[in-house]
Amino acid sequence: MNQKLKTAIFILLLMVLLVPVIQQSSGLFREKALRGQGDLAVYPKFSLKTWFTDEFQGQFNKATEEHVGFRPTLIRMKNQVEYALFSKANASGVVVGKKKYLYESDYIRSYTGRDYLGDYFWDQKFNRLKMVKDTLAKLGVKLAVVLEPGKATYHPEYIPARFLHFKSDQNNYQAILKESEKRGIPMLDLNRYFHDKKSSAAFPLFPKGGIHWSVGGMVVAADTLLGFIDKTLGLRVPDLIIDRVEMSDSLKDTDGDVADIMNLLRAPSHPKMGYPAFHFNAADSIKKPRVLAISDSYFFNLLGAKIPARAFANEAFWYYNSTIYPDSWTAPKDTGSLNIQKTVESMNLLLIMVTERFYHKFDWNFTDVLYKHYYPAASREYRYDFLRAIIGDYQWFDNIQQQADYAGVTMQEKMAGNADYMFWMDDQAGKIPHDVAYYRMNILKDAVLMNQIREKALINKISVDDQVTKDALWILEQSKK
């Protein structure tokens, strides 16, 4: 190799090393910031204390890595190659399906039934919901459940095959439908509605690269919801009238929300999407109801389109039954700052609205909070409360689901085992009073006793749960003698 060639290679390598440094210091080329990455790390101030604890070095290295020139472009290049060649999404929880349709894994998990909580949990939850609903009805407040749609149910044909061997006929969606019907709780099943309407809809109700309902799908859902409130619940609301639909190649609002956080060089292809223009009829001529929605991020689409503001007498949205909107747009406000009972009783209608991903969370304990308000003397059901604690801890719940997959057992079995262990720990510490709930729990844990209970329930022509309670009461009485 001659000297000139060596020199040229050396200069080229030097330029490769220097160009990012020059870009970092000068910002010569404008780069689009990465989505979903949060704020960049800042360089730390030097001190002897942080130097000798290695804190300074760690923060300095992190800031240097995040500020290096062309970092966003290089990351996008890497993401693009892995997406194009291996259908890999470098974004937390994102799954690339067939024909490059994007999902979030939690929706698939719910659709396949891997997070099914079991009959016991749903029986307990809906027993409480029925009692709360009936109490509110006496106070002039209606309650209804709205199952928002999910992309896994809407587009099951594009789910990768590796997820489908988990598919079960039992899932939280079916349990919610069954328990609602059994107790006469008003239900709007938008999940089924979207699935059935897919082939005849004038535009996609879910986007290819998004996880929420499409903008057009949201308008369809809003129209259906208002019709349900008017015709089924008997509360007058304005009619939503669609004037026209613009079909566009350009995505708007959340129609590419998942594709965006993948940080690709080039946005994935997608079909034309529909964007309806609409107005409300007779908006000022009727007395609108006061409505409170306990919901998830799907409701933000409705808020953004000003649908609650134009269809109801108020805007009230409790995000995950925790953060209050629209109040929190200006200053953070949560439900802990409210008199829950007073606020709820000031409404005409309560809507528990939940999408496929969160069917296992259902109401984010809204029912249980009200149940405690209205029935403070009710005996505690320990296993149910421990199950709620597990569900409320995302990491814990996720770990149990993975353990169930690994062990080849159902999620409900693993959940019950963890709940029973928590019960046993509290019992050992003397925290569990020996009441009816205590003896019920002991019976439920005993496989031999449960076989006997099932036989007795058949003979007595009552439910297994009622027989468990009956036997627990008998044991409690015997213990007092």
N, C-alpha and C positions, 0 to 999 in steps of 0.2 A: 504494500500500500504506500503510495507516494505521499510526500509531506503536504502537498496542497489538498489532497483528499482528506487526510487526517485533520488538517486545519478546518476544512469545511464542516466535517462531522462534529468537531469540537464546538464550532460556532453555532451550529444547528442545535446541539444539545443544550448549550448555554442559553439560547433563545427560548427553548422549550421550558427551561427552569425559570427564566426571568419574566416571561410574558405574564404568568399569573401574578407575580409580585407587582409588576407594573400596573396591571388591571386593578389589583387590590388597592394600591396607593392612589391611582389616578381616576379610576372609574371611567376610563376612556370609552368603553363599550357599555351601553345600557343593557342590563339583564333583567329578565322577569323573575321576581321573587318566587321561591318555592311555596306551594300551597300546603297548609296544614303543618308547617314546621315550627310555628310559634316565633317569638322574638329571638334574634341572634344573640349568642353569648357576648358579654362585654368583657373587655380586658380588665383584669383586677388591678387594684392599687397595691403597690409593693409594701410589705411590712415584714419584719423579722419573724413575727409569730407565724404568719401564713407561709413564709418560706420554709421554716423548719418543720412544719406539719405537712408539707407538700401540697397544701391547699392552693397556694399561689401558682405552682407549676401546673396543676391539673386544670385550673380555670384558664390559665394563659394558653395551654395547649388546645383546649376546647374552643376558645375564642379564635385562635389562629386557624384552626381547621374550618370553622364556620365562615370566616371572612376571606379565605383564600380566593384569589381571582378566578373567575369562570366556574366556581363550584356549582352554582345552579345548572349551568349548561352541561357540565360533565355528568352530574347526577341524572339529568333528563336523558342524556345520550345512553347511559347505562340502563335506565328504566325502559327506554324505547326498545333497545336491543332485546332485553329479557322478555318484554311484553310481546314483541313481534315473533321471536323465535321459540319461546317456551311458554307462552300464555301465562306469564308470571306477573303479578301485580305487587309492586313494592309499596304497598300501603296497608296498614294494619286492618285485618279482617276482611279484605277485599278478595273475592274469588272471581277469576276469569272463566266464564262458562263457554259452552259451545257457541260458535260463530261470534266469539268475543263479547257476548252479553255479560255485563258485570253484575255481581251480587255482593252482598255482605253475608259472611258466614252464619251470623245469628239467624237470618231469615231462613236459610236452608236447614239449620238445626231445628228450628221450630216446625218447619214443613215436614221434616222426616220423623219428628216425634222423639228426637234424642233428648229433649229437655222436658219430657212429659212428667208432671208432678204426681200423678196418681189420683185415684178416685177419692181417697181420704181427704186430701188437701182441698180438692174442688168442692166436695160435699160441705166441709167446714166453711170455706169461703162463701159459698152461696147461701148457706143457712143464715149467716150473718147479713149478707146483702139483702136477702128477702125481708128479714126483720127490720133492717134500716129503711128499706124502701117503703114498707108498710107504715112505719112510724112517720116518715116524711110525708107520705100521702095524706095522713090525718092532719098534717100541718099545712097542706096545700102546696107541697113541693113534689113535683114528678121526678122520677129517676129512670134513665135508660142507658143501655150499653150499646156502643157503636164499635164494631170490629172493623178497623181500617184495613185496607188491603195490603198484601205483601207481594213482593216481586217473585218470590219462590212459587207461590200458588198461581200467580198470573202467568209466569213463564217457566213451568216445570220442565219443559222440553229442552231447555238449554243448560240445565243443572249438570255439572260433570258427573259421570257415572260413579266415580269413587265415593260420592256422598250418598248414593241411592241404596246401597246395601244396608243402610241403617233404617230405611223407610219402614214405618209401622202404621197400622191402622189406628193406633191410639196416639193422640196428641192433645195438646192443651186447647187447640182450636175446637176440636170435636167435643171436648169436655165442657167448655164454656157454652157451646150451643146447647148441649144436652141439659146442663144444670139450669140455664136460663129458661128454657122451655118448660122444664119440670116445675119451676117455681113461678111461672107467669111473669117473668121480668121482661119488659119491652126490649127488643133487640133489633138493631139494624146491621145486617151482615154485608158490609161493603166488600169484604174479601170474596165472597161468593158472587156478588153482583158484578164486580170487575172481571172475574174469571169468565162468567157466563156472557158478558157483553163484549169480550175481546174480539171475537170474529166479526161482529157487526158494527163496532165502533168506527166512527169516521176518521179517527186519528188514534195513535197509540196512547193508552191510558197509563203506561209506564214507559219511561225512556230506556233506551239501550244502555246508556252510560250513566244512568242515575239510579238512586235507590228509593227516592220518594215517588209518590204518584206524580205524573207529569202535570204541567200547568193546566193542560186541557183536562186531564183526569181529575184534578182537584176541583175544577168547575163542575164537572159531572157529579162528583161526590157531594159537593155543596148543594147542588140542585136536588139530589136524592135525599140528602139529610133534611133539608127544609121541607120537602114533601112528607117525610116521615114525621117530623115534628108537628106539622099541620094536620095530616090525615090520621095518623096512628095515635099521637099523643094529645091531639085536640087543642093545641096552642097555635093561635093565628100568627103567621109570619108572612112577610112579603114573598111574592113569587119571583124566582130568578129567571130572567128571560135572556136567552142567548141570541144576540143580534146577528153575528157573523163569526166565522172561524177563519183565521189567517193561517195558511199552511206555509211553514218556513223551514229553510235549510239551516238557519242560524238558531242555536239553542238559547233559551232565555231562563232566567231565575235558576231553579235547582235541577233543570233537566240534564245537566252534565255533572252533577255534584260529586259522584264517585270517580268519574274519569279525571276530574280536575285534581283531586288529591293524589292521583297516581303520578303527577308531574312528568308527563311525557313531552317529547319534542313536538309531536304532531298529535292533535286530538283524534281519537278513534272515529271511524265512520259511524253514521247514524241515519235512520230514516227521517223523512220530513215530520215535523211535529206540528200539532194543532194548537193555536192560541186564540181562544174564544174572547170576543168582546161581548159584554153582558150588562144588563141594567136590572133594577128591581122595580116591580110593579106594585102600586098601592103602598109604597113604603111609609107614607105619612098619614094614611087613612085608617090604620089599625093600631091597637095598643099592643106593642111588641113585648114579648116575655123577657124577663131577666134570666140569663143563662150562664151557668158556670161549667166550663169544660175542664176535666182532669185528663190530661192527654200527654202526648209525646211530641217529637219535632214535626210531625205531619201537620199539627195545628198551626205552626208558624206560617205555612203557606196560606191558610185561610185568613190569618191576621194580616199578612202582607197584602192580600187582595181586598182588605177592608170588608170582608163578608160579615163577620160578627157585628162590626160597627154599623152596618147598613141593614142587617136582618134582625138584630136583637136590640133591646133597650140599653144594653151595656156591652162592654168587652171584659171578659173575665176568664183567664186561662191559667191554670196551675200546672206548670211544666213539671212532670214527674211527681205531682202532688207536693211540690216543694217551692219552686221559684214562681213568683207571681208576675204575670204579664197582662197588659202592657206596662204596668208600673215600673218593672225592672229595666225598661229601656232608658229611663232617666236616672234611677238610683236603685241598687239591689234591694229587693224585698222578698221575703219568703213567708210561707204559711205559718211559721212559728210566731210571727208577729200579730197574728189574727186571733180573734175569738171565732174558732172554726164553726161551732154550733150556730152562733148568731149570724155569721156570714152565709152559711148554707141555707138557713131558714129564711133569708131575705131573697132567695131566688125563686123563680117559678119552675126551673128545670135544671137538673144536674145531668151532665153527659159524661160517662166514663168512656173515653175514646182511646183505643190502643191498637197498635199495628202488630203484624205477625211476629216481628222480632221480639216483642215484649209481652206476648200472651202469657208467659209464665209469671211476669210481674203484674199483669192485669190492671190493677188500680193503684199500684204503689202504696198500698196499705190505707187508702182512703176509706174503704168500707170499715176496716178495723178501728180506725180513729173514731169514726162516728158511732160504731157499735159500743165502744168504750164510753162515749158520752151518754148514749141513750140507755145502756144496760150496764151500769157500773158494778152491780152486784152479781153479774153473771159469773159462773165458775170458769176458771181458766182452763183452756185446753193446751196442755204443755207441748205436746208434740207439734201441734199446729203452729204455736208461737215460735218454736225452735226452727221449724221449716221456714217460716217467714224471715227469721234472722239470716238463714243461709241464703235465701233468695235475694235479700237486700245487700249481700256482700258479693259484688260481681266476681272478684277473684276466687273466692271460696266456691261459689256456685260453679264457675268454669272449671276449677280443679276437680270437683266431684264428678262433673260430666265426663271429663277426660279419664278419670279413674274407672267410671262405669264402662266406658268404651274399652279400656284396656282389659278389664276383668271379664268382659262379655256379659255383664248384667244390666238390668234396666236402671235408668236414672232414679226412678222412684224408690227402688230398693236401696241404692246408695244414699239417697237423701234421708230415708227413714232410719238407716243405720247411724248416720251422723246425728240426726235429731235425738235418737234414743241414747246415744253416747252422751250428748249434752245433758239430757234428762238424768242419766245415771250419775254424772259428775255433780250436778246440783243436788241430787238426792243424797249422795255421799257427804256433801258439805252441809246437809241439813236445811237446804233452802226450799225443798219441796214439801208442802204440807200434805198430810195423809188425808186428802179429801177424795171426792168422787173422781176427779180428773187423775189423781195419783193412781187409783186402782184401775181406772180405765187403761191407763198407760201400761201398767203391769200386765193386764190381760192381753192387750194388743201385741206385746212383746213375746208372749208365750204361744208358740205354734200349736202345742197340744191343746191348750185351753181354747184357742181360736177355732180349732176343728170342732170341739164340743159346742162352742157358741153357735157356729153355723148350723149344726144339727138342731139345737134348741130353737134357733130363729125360725127354721122351717116348720118345726112342730107348733110354735106359738104364732106363726104367720105374721111375724114382724121383721123389720130389717135387721141385718147383722149389727149395725151401729146401735140400734135401740136395744138389742139383746146385750151388747157389751155394757151399755149404761145400766141396764137392769141388774146385771150380775155385779157390776161395780158398786151399785147402791147396796146390794145385799151384803157384800163383803165389808163395806163401810159400817153397816149396822152391826154385823157380827163382831167387828173389832172394838165396838164400844161396850160390849157386854163383859 
